[in-house]
Amino acid sequence: MERILVTGALGLVGSELIIELQKKYGKENVIALDISPQPPTFEGVSVVGNVCDWELLKTIVDRYQVSQIYHLASLLSAGSEKNPDRAWNVNVGGLKNVLDLARDKNLRVFWPSSIAVFGNTTPKKDVPQHSSFEPVTIYGVTKVTGEMLGQYYYHRYGVDFRSLRFPGLNGTKAKPGDGTTEYAIHIFYGLVREKRYTCFLKPDTRLPMMYMDDAVRGTMMLMDAPVENISVRTSYNFSAVSFTPAELVQEIRKISPDFEIIYQPDKRQLIADSWPETIDDSIARNDWHWKESYDLEKMVVALYEGVKERVANEQK
Ligand code: SER
Protein backbone atom coordinates (compact mmCIF):
# COMPACT_ATOMS: atom_id res chain seq x y z
CA MET A 1 0.00 0.00 0.00
CA GLU A 2 1.26 3.45 -0.89
CA ARG A 3 1.70 6.04 1.86
CA ILE A 4 1.67 9.57 0.52
CA LEU A 5 3.13 12.76 1.99
CA VAL A 6 1.79 16.02 0.56
CA THR A 7 3.70 19.19 1.43
CA GLY A 8 2.08 22.59 0.97
CA ALA A 9 -1.14 20.73 1.70
CA LEU A 10 -3.19 23.88 2.33
CA GLY A 11 -2.14 25.56 -0.92
CA LEU A 12 -4.06 26.03 -4.13
CA VAL A 13 -3.08 22.63 -5.53
CA GLY A 14 -2.58 20.77 -2.24
CA SER A 15 -6.05 21.43 -0.88
CA GLU A 16 -7.63 19.80 -3.97
CA LEU A 17 -5.05 17.07 -4.56
CA ILE A 18 -5.36 15.84 -0.94
CA ILE A 19 -9.04 15.04 -1.47
CA GLU A 20 -8.38 12.95 -4.57
CA LEU A 21 -5.42 11.15 -2.98
CA GLN A 22 -7.51 10.36 0.10
CA LYS A 23 -10.23 8.90 -2.17
CA LYS A 24 -7.67 6.74 -3.93
CA TYR A 25 -5.44 5.60 -1.03
CA GLY A 26 -7.64 6.06 2.05
CA LYS A 27 -7.59 8.93 4.56
CA GLU A 28 -5.16 7.16 6.87
CA ASN A 29 -2.56 6.84 4.09
CA VAL A 30 -2.26 10.51 3.10
CA ILE A 31 -0.23 12.81 5.36
CA ALA A 32 -0.90 16.53 4.92
CA LEU A 33 2.06 18.75 5.84
CA ASP A 34 1.74 22.52 5.87
CA ILE A 35 3.30 25.48 7.65
CA SER A 36 -0.23 26.37 8.89
CA PRO A 37 -2.64 24.06 10.73
CA GLN A 38 -5.52 22.45 8.87
CA PRO A 39 -9.01 23.77 9.71
CA PRO A 40 -10.94 21.80 12.37
CA THR A 41 -13.15 20.38 9.60
CA PHE A 42 -10.17 18.55 8.01
CA GLU A 43 -10.51 14.78 8.13
CA GLY A 44 -7.22 12.97 7.85
CA VAL A 45 -3.63 12.91 9.05
CA SER A 46 -2.01 16.33 9.33
CA VAL A 47 1.32 17.69 10.53
CA VAL A 48 2.31 21.35 10.95
CA GLY A 49 5.87 22.19 9.93
CA ASN A 50 8.38 23.65 7.52
CA VAL A 51 9.81 21.79 4.51
CA CYS A 52 13.18 23.41 5.25
CA ASP A 53 13.27 21.31 8.45
CA TRP A 54 15.12 18.15 7.33
CA GLU A 55 14.70 16.36 10.68
CA LEU A 56 10.95 16.89 10.63
CA LEU A 57 10.65 15.52 7.08
CA LYS A 58 12.77 12.52 7.97
CA THR A 59 10.68 11.84 11.07
CA ILE A 60 7.44 11.98 9.07
CA VAL A 61 8.79 9.66 6.36
CA ASP A 62 10.00 7.13 8.95
CA ARG A 63 7.00 7.32 11.22
CA TYR A 64 4.38 6.94 8.48
CA GLN A 65 6.48 4.71 6.19
CA VAL A 66 5.99 7.17 3.33
CA SER A 67 6.49 5.80 -0.21
CA GLN A 68 5.65 8.87 -2.33
CA ILE A 69 5.99 12.62 -1.79
CA TYR A 70 3.97 15.25 -3.62
CA HIS A 71 6.18 18.19 -2.76
CA LEU A 72 4.06 21.28 -3.42
CA ALA A 73 5.28 23.74 -0.76
CA SER A 74 6.55 26.79 -2.60
CA LEU A 75 6.35 30.57 -2.87
CA LEU A 76 4.70 31.81 -6.09
CA SER A 77 5.99 34.36 -8.62
CA ALA A 78 4.91 37.73 -7.24
CA GLY A 79 5.32 36.58 -3.61
CA SER A 80 8.87 35.41 -4.33
CA GLU A 81 9.80 38.85 -5.69
CA LYS A 82 8.88 40.33 -2.31
CA ASN A 83 11.36 38.04 -0.56
CA PRO A 84 13.86 36.41 -2.94
CA ASP A 85 15.98 34.90 -0.12
CA ARG A 86 12.98 33.14 1.37
CA ALA A 87 11.88 31.99 -2.11
CA TRP A 88 15.30 30.40 -2.65
CA ASN A 89 15.34 28.74 0.78
CA VAL A 90 11.83 27.31 0.56
CA ASN A 91 11.69 26.48 -3.16
CA VAL A 92 15.21 25.09 -3.59
CA GLY A 93 16.13 24.14 0.01
CA GLY A 94 12.82 22.35 0.54
CA LEU A 95 13.22 20.40 -2.70
CA LYS A 96 16.81 19.45 -1.84
CA ASN A 97 15.58 18.02 1.48
CA VAL A 98 12.88 16.02 -0.29
CA LEU A 99 15.28 14.70 -2.94
CA ASP A 100 17.83 13.66 -0.30
CA LEU A 101 15.12 11.74 1.53
CA ALA A 102 13.91 10.22 -1.73
CA ARG A 103 17.47 9.04 -2.44
CA ASP A 104 17.91 7.57 1.05
CA LYS A 105 14.46 5.98 1.34
CA ASN A 106 13.70 5.13 -2.29
CA LEU A 107 10.66 7.40 -2.66
CA ARG A 108 8.83 8.54 -5.78
CA VAL A 109 8.63 12.34 -5.96
CA PHE A 110 6.23 14.71 -7.66
CA TRP A 111 7.32 18.33 -7.82
CA PRO A 112 5.63 21.14 -9.75
CA SER A 113 7.69 23.27 -12.07
CA SER A 114 6.07 26.15 -13.94
CA ILE A 115 5.79 28.13 -17.15
CA ALA A 116 7.93 30.58 -15.14
CA VAL A 117 11.03 28.63 -16.25
CA PHE A 118 10.64 30.42 -19.58
CA GLY A 119 11.74 33.99 -20.24
CA ASN A 120 12.02 36.69 -22.85
CA THR A 121 14.24 34.57 -25.12
CA THR A 122 11.67 31.73 -25.27
CA PRO A 123 9.33 31.71 -28.29
CA LYS A 124 5.89 33.05 -27.34
CA LYS A 125 3.83 30.41 -29.11
CA ASP A 126 3.80 26.61 -28.91
CA VAL A 127 6.93 26.47 -26.79
CA PRO A 128 8.62 23.11 -27.34
CA GLN A 129 9.78 20.90 -24.45
CA HIS A 130 13.42 21.82 -25.07
CA SER A 131 13.63 25.56 -25.35
CA SER A 132 15.40 28.60 -23.90
CA PHE A 133 15.28 29.03 -20.11
CA GLU A 134 16.17 32.55 -19.03
CA PRO A 135 13.55 33.44 -16.40
CA VAL A 136 13.31 37.03 -15.21
CA THR A 137 11.92 36.15 -11.76
CA ILE A 138 13.59 34.51 -8.76
CA TYR A 139 10.61 32.13 -8.79
CA GLY A 140 11.55 31.06 -12.33
CA VAL A 141 15.19 30.72 -11.28
CA THR A 142 14.17 28.37 -8.44
CA LYS A 143 12.04 26.34 -10.87
CA VAL A 144 14.85 25.94 -13.44
CA THR A 145 17.19 24.97 -10.58
CA GLY A 146 14.65 22.46 -9.26
CA GLU A 147 14.26 20.85 -12.68
CA MET A 148 18.01 20.44 -13.03
CA LEU A 149 18.34 19.10 -9.48
CA GLY A 150 15.53 16.59 -9.99
CA GLN A 151 17.02 15.31 -13.22
CA TYR A 152 20.45 15.10 -11.59
CA TYR A 153 19.09 13.00 -8.71
CA TYR A 154 17.38 10.74 -11.25
CA HIS A 155 20.59 10.12 -13.22
CA ARG A 156 22.98 10.07 -10.27
CA TYR A 157 20.94 8.22 -7.63
CA GLY A 158 18.00 6.72 -9.53
CA VAL A 159 15.42 8.90 -7.74
CA ASP A 160 12.03 8.52 -9.47
CA PHE A 161 11.54 12.27 -9.91
CA ARG A 162 8.45 13.32 -11.91
CA SER A 163 7.39 16.86 -12.68
CA LEU A 164 5.02 19.08 -14.67
CA ARG A 165 5.49 22.67 -15.81
CA PHE A 166 2.19 23.96 -14.45
CA PRO A 167 0.45 26.75 -16.33
CA GLY A 168 -1.74 29.18 -14.35
CA LEU A 169 -3.95 26.92 -12.23
CA ASN A 170 -7.45 27.98 -11.32
CA GLY A 171 -9.31 26.33 -8.45
CA THR A 172 -11.50 27.38 -5.55
CA LYS A 173 -10.79 25.07 -2.57
CA ALA A 174 -8.05 27.42 -1.28
CA LYS A 175 -7.87 31.20 -1.32
CA PRO A 176 -5.92 32.52 -4.30
CA GLY A 177 -2.49 33.91 -3.42
CA ASP A 178 0.06 36.15 -5.05
CA GLY A 179 0.75 34.38 -8.31
CA THR A 180 0.70 36.40 -11.53
CA THR A 181 -1.78 34.12 -13.26
CA GLU A 182 -4.10 34.24 -10.26
CA TYR A 183 -5.96 37.28 -11.53
CA ALA A 184 -8.06 34.59 -13.22
CA ILE A 185 -9.30 33.43 -9.79
CA HIS A 186 -9.42 36.83 -8.04
CA ILE A 187 -11.69 38.08 -10.84
CA PHE A 188 -14.41 35.66 -9.69
CA TYR A 189 -14.29 37.03 -6.13
CA GLY A 190 -14.78 40.49 -7.67
CA LEU A 191 -17.67 39.13 -9.73
CA VAL A 192 -19.43 37.47 -6.80
CA ARG A 193 -18.82 40.23 -4.24
CA GLU A 194 -19.36 43.42 -6.23
CA LYS A 195 -19.73 42.60 -9.93
CA ARG A 196 -16.48 44.40 -10.74
CA TYR A 197 -12.75 43.74 -10.71
CA THR A 198 -9.58 45.78 -11.15
CA CYS A 199 -7.17 43.66 -13.18
CA PHE A 200 -3.39 44.00 -12.71
CA LEU A 201 -2.69 42.72 -16.24
CA LYS A 202 -3.49 44.32 -19.60
CA PRO A 203 -6.58 43.00 -21.44
CA ASP A 204 -4.56 41.30 -24.20
CA THR A 205 -2.12 39.36 -21.97
CA ARG A 206 -2.42 35.78 -23.18
CA LEU A 207 -1.22 33.11 -20.73
CA PRO A 208 -1.44 29.31 -20.56
CA MET A 209 -4.07 28.24 -18.00
CA MET A 210 -5.77 25.13 -16.63
CA TYR A 211 -8.72 24.27 -14.38
CA MET A 212 -7.59 22.66 -11.14
CA ASP A 213 -9.46 19.36 -11.67
CA ASP A 214 -7.42 18.83 -14.82
CA ALA A 215 -4.17 19.70 -13.03
CA VAL A 216 -4.90 17.25 -10.20
CA ARG A 217 -5.91 14.51 -12.64
CA GLY A 218 -2.79 15.11 -14.77
CA THR A 219 -0.56 15.03 -11.70
CA MET A 220 -1.98 11.68 -10.59
CA MET A 221 -1.76 10.31 -14.16
CA LEU A 222 1.93 11.19 -14.27
CA MET A 223 2.60 9.63 -10.86
CA ASP A 224 0.74 6.45 -11.84
CA ALA A 225 2.36 6.09 -15.27
CA PRO A 226 4.65 3.07 -15.74
CA VAL A 227 8.25 4.07 -15.25
CA GLU A 228 9.16 3.11 -18.84
CA ASN A 229 6.68 5.71 -20.16
CA ILE A 230 8.46 8.61 -18.46
CA SER A 231 10.84 10.09 -21.02
CA VAL A 232 11.24 13.52 -19.38
CA ARG A 233 13.08 13.80 -16.05
CA THR A 234 13.32 17.57 -15.92
CA SER A 235 9.66 18.60 -16.14
CA TYR A 236 6.98 17.99 -18.76
CA ASN A 237 5.39 20.81 -20.73
CA PHE A 238 1.75 20.60 -19.64
CA SER A 239 -1.13 22.64 -20.98
CA ALA A 240 -4.87 22.96 -21.48
CA VAL A 241 -6.18 26.38 -22.57
CA SER A 242 -4.73 29.85 -23.15
CA PHE A 243 -6.72 33.06 -22.80
CA THR A 244 -6.44 36.79 -22.15
CA PRO A 245 -8.21 38.80 -19.42
CA ALA A 246 -10.46 40.30 -22.14
CA GLU A 247 -11.49 36.83 -23.33
CA LEU A 248 -12.17 35.75 -19.75
CA VAL A 249 -14.35 38.83 -19.20
CA GLN A 250 -16.27 38.07 -22.40
CA GLU A 251 -17.03 34.59 -21.07
CA ILE A 252 -17.95 35.93 -17.59
CA ARG A 253 -20.40 38.38 -19.18
CA LYS A 254 -22.37 35.41 -20.54
CA ILE A 255 -23.17 34.71 -16.86
CA SER A 256 -23.28 38.32 -15.67
CA PRO A 257 -23.74 40.82 -18.54
CA ASP A 258 -23.17 43.91 -16.35
CA PHE A 259 -19.82 42.76 -14.92
CA GLU A 260 -17.36 45.68 -14.90
CA ILE A 261 -13.62 45.45 -15.44
CA ILE A 262 -10.93 48.10 -14.97
CA TYR A 263 -7.39 47.49 -16.19
CA GLN A 264 -4.56 48.82 -14.01
CA PRO A 265 -1.41 46.89 -14.96
CA ASP A 266 1.30 46.84 -12.29
CA LYS A 267 4.72 45.16 -11.88
CA ARG A 268 3.16 41.77 -12.48
CA GLN A 269 2.64 42.78 -16.12
CA LEU A 270 6.41 42.47 -16.67
CA ILE A 271 6.35 38.96 -15.24
CA ALA A 272 3.42 37.96 -17.45
CA ASP A 273 5.07 39.51 -20.51
CA SER A 274 8.12 37.29 -20.01
CA TRP A 275 6.02 34.09 -20.11
CA PRO A 276 4.80 32.27 -23.24
CA GLU A 277 1.26 32.41 -24.59
CA THR A 278 0.89 28.77 -25.58
CA ILE A 279 2.79 25.56 -24.84
CA ASP A 280 3.41 22.43 -26.91
CA ASP A 281 2.82 19.53 -24.52
CA SER A 282 2.74 16.74 -27.11
CA ILE A 283 5.32 14.65 -25.21
CA ALA A 284 3.01 14.42 -22.16
CA ARG A 285 0.14 13.53 -24.50
CA ASN A 286 2.21 10.77 -26.12
CA ASP A 287 4.02 9.40 -23.06
CA TRP A 288 1.14 9.04 -20.60
CA HIS A 289 -1.91 10.09 -22.64
CA TRP A 290 -2.51 13.50 -21.12
CA LYS A 291 -5.68 15.26 -22.26
CA GLU A 292 -7.52 18.14 -20.58
CA SER A 293 -11.27 18.07 -20.07
CA TYR A 294 -12.01 21.73 -19.25
CA ASP A 295 -12.14 24.44 -21.92
CA LEU A 296 -12.57 28.12 -21.02
CA GLU A 297 -16.36 28.00 -21.04
CA LYS A 298 -16.59 24.99 -18.72
CA MET A 299 -13.89 26.41 -16.45
CA VAL A 300 -15.70 29.74 -16.04
CA VAL A 301 -18.91 28.03 -14.94
CA ALA A 302 -17.01 25.82 -12.46
CA LEU A 303 -15.02 28.74 -11.01
CA TYR A 304 -18.13 30.88 -10.67
CA GLU A 305 -20.00 28.13 -8.81
CA GLY A 306 -16.98 27.35 -6.61
CA VAL A 307 -16.33 30.96 -5.61
CA LYS A 308 -20.05 31.62 -5.01
CA GLU A 309 -20.08 28.72 -2.55
CA ARG A 310 -16.89 29.89 -0.80
CA VAL A 311 -18.15 33.43 -0.40
CA ALA A 312 -21.53 32.20 0.88
CA ASN A 313 -19.76 30.03 3.48
CA GLU A 314 -17.55 32.94 4.57
CA GLN A 315 -20.65 35.00 5.25
CA LYS A 316 -22.29 32.35 7.48
N1 SER B 1 0.76 30.45 -11.29
C1 SER B 1 2.13 30.76 -10.98
C2 SER B 1 2.29 32.21 -10.70
O1 SER B 1 1.63 33.01 -11.34
C3 SER B 1 3.03 30.38 -12.10
O2 SER B 1 3.52 29.10 -11.89
O3 SER B 1 3.07 32.56 -9.88
Boltz pocket constraint, residues with backbone or C-beta under 6 A from the ligand:
constraints:
  - pocket:
      binder: B
      contacts: [[A, 76], [A, 77], [A, 78], [A, 113], [A, 114], [A, 115], [A, 116], [A, 166], [A, 167], [A, 168], [A, 169], [A, 178], [A, 179], [A, 180], [A, 181], [A, 182]]
      max_distance: 6.0
